[in-house]
Amino acid sequence: MEIPDLVDLIWLFEDEPTREFDDLEWPVGLHSFRLTRGSQAVSFSLDPTAGEAYLSLYAGGHEHTFLGRLRRWERLSVDRGPSDYEGLRLWFPGDTNEPLVLQTKPQIRLTWNVKNLGTW
């Protein structure tokens, strides 16, 4: 499993994570990052040791999307692209899913193209 350094995630979310347990340091235990842009916000929680991730999107202070217990991911990367683009990609094993893409800048946007069952 590949994960970015903690400093890269702090750069992406523009703040330190909160930890589920104060005595567990990165990458052990659940660490939660939160970012707000205008009326949109995202909460991204990651436990690299357990191989789990959680993601919530908010608009106007209300949660409208929750992806929980995303398990068995293989790789997480932080993207710095052209035209002020920033985000992350979460890859899963096999060819069943495209990577989950969370854009954090210039706006918060989630993309995850899941292939239909039986599709090659």
Residue pairs with C-beta under 8 A, 6 or more apart in sequence:
1 48
1 51
1 73
1 74
1 75
2 74
2 75
2 76
2 77
3 27
3 46
3 48
3 75
3 76
4 76
4 77
4 78
4 88
6 17
6 26
6 27
6 31
8 78
9 17
9 33
9 46
9 78
9 88
10 16
10 17
10 33
11 78
12 33
12 35
12 78
12 86
12 87
12 88
12 104
13 33
13 34
13 35
13 44
13 104
14 35
15 33
15 34
15 35
17 26
17 31
17 32
17 33
18 31
18 32
18 34
19 29
19 30
19 31
19 32
20 29
20 30
20 31
20 32
21 29
21 30
26 48
27 48
27 49
28 48
28 49
29 47
29 49
30 45
30 46
30 47
30 50
30 52
31 45
31 46
31 47
32 43
32 44
32 45
32 46
33 43
33 44
33 45
33 46
34 41
34 42
34 43
34 44
35 41
35 42
35 104
35 108
37 104
37 105
37 106
37 107
37 108
38 107
39 59
39 60
39 61
40 57
40 58
40 59
40 107
40 108
41 57
41 58
41 61
41 108
42 55
42 56
42 57
42 58
42 102
42 104
42 108
42 110
43 54
43 55
43 56
43 58
44 53
44 54
44 55
44 88
44 102
45 53
45 54
45 55
46 52
46 53
46 54
46 76
47 53
51 71
51 72
51 73
52 69
52 70
52 71
53 67
53 70
53 73
53 76
53 90
54 66
54 67
54 68
54 69
54 70
55 65
55 66
55 67
55 68
55 70
55 100
55 102
55 110
56 63
56 65
56 66
56 67
57 63
57 64
57 65
57 66
57 108
57 110
58 64
65 110
67 100
67 112
70 90
70 100
72 92
72 93
73 90
73 91
73 92
74 91
74 92
74 93
75 89
75 90
75 91
76 88
76 89
76 90
76 91
77 88
77 89
77 91
78 86
78 87
78 88
79 85
79 86
79 87
79 88
79 89
80 86
81 87
84 105
84 106
85 103
85 105
85 106
86 103
86 104
86 105
87 101
87 102
87 103
87 104
87 105
88 101
88 102
88 104
89 99
89 100
89 101
89 102
90 99
90 100
90 102
91 99
92 99
92 100
95 115
95 120
96 114
96 115
97 112
97 113
97 114
97 115
98 112
98 113
98 114
98 115
99 112
100 110
100 111
100 112
101 110
101 111
101 112
102 108
102 109
102 110
103 109
103 110
103 111
